[in-house]
């Protein structure tokens, strides 16, 4: 399947050879995300969910990932309902990406701030260039975050580092982000694309059904979902089915 969408949008989608690519393209504003762009991310995630894509890449155009939500747009909010509406559009996008069944990879360059960092956290894997800096300045701006977003951050870095990132709201460099567990690896700018190609190749070479089921299990644990007898029985059946497939291959 080959698909191109959103050429006139600030967030575009391309799907080719089982790889979906979401690109944030608002370079003059360092890819700050507007309300309409959050909607576009949601729409693209919904399209990907119905496609045959096995890997999703999320990247910013112009060698920059994202400087965060569009603060100038936020300043124009006049009442509680419009503010709630903006937040719902943002969380719908984050949840839509987080809920995709296939692995998602955030490719981080230069700036990974605010809402952009939350988008990266909603992905499964995060790879950054050595010159990338990170910040979630909610406390500095007087904002707070919802439980689902904070849970995703804690699942990555633990409660202590999550508090440090959120309470202080300052910038951290790639080495610090890597030590926190906020990102999976750091690469030199010139090596980034080659390294990402290797990651994608490895994911496409693995069993897609296994990856989907493993992601579902990891999400169940990190989201604190119930693990009752029915869940355990379903898991046992799935595991046994995969064992039988191995025997059929011999």
C-alpha positions, 0 to 999 in steps of 0.5 A: 500500500502506498498513500500520500495524505495532507500535502497542504496540511501542517501535519502530513502522512505518507504510508509506503511499504508498511511504514507510515510517516507522520511529519510535522511541518511548520518550520517557521514556528519550529514546528509548534503544534496548533489545535488544527494540527492536533486534529490532523495528528488524530486523523492520521493516526486513525488512518494508520490504524486501518492500514497495513502499516507495521511501523510508524515514524513521527518526525518534524520537518526542517531538522527540528522535532517540535517546540511544543504547543502553539502558545500564541494560540493558547493566549487567545482562549477566552473562556473555560469551554474553549480551553477545555476544547483545546485540551481535548483536541490535544489529548485525543491526538496523544491518545490516538498515537499511544493507542496504535497497535503497531510500534511507533518511533519518535525521531527527535532533533534539536527541540523536543519541548512541551506538547512535542515532548508529550507527543514523543512520550506517546510513542513507543520508541524515541531516538534523538540526535546528540544536539537535541534538548528536552523540556516539559515546562508546565510548572513554569507556565502554570499548567498541569497535566492529566493522569494518562499523560503523567502515567506515560512519563512515569512509565518511562522515567520513574516517579522521581525523574518525572517529578524533576522534569515536571517540577523544574521545567528546565531543559535537559540535554540528550545525555541527561534524557538518556540517563532518565530513560526518556529516550532509547538512544542518542545518535550523531546528526549524520548517523540518525537516518541510517540508524533509524533505517536499521531500527525499522528494518529490524521491526519489519523483520520481526513477527508483526503479530508478536509485536502487537501482542507484546505491545498490548501486554506492556500497555496493560501493565504500564496503564495499570489495567486489570489482569484477571483470570480471563486475561491470563487465560487469553494470554495462555492461549495466545502463547500456546498458539505461538508455540504451535506455529513454531512447530509447524515451521519445522 
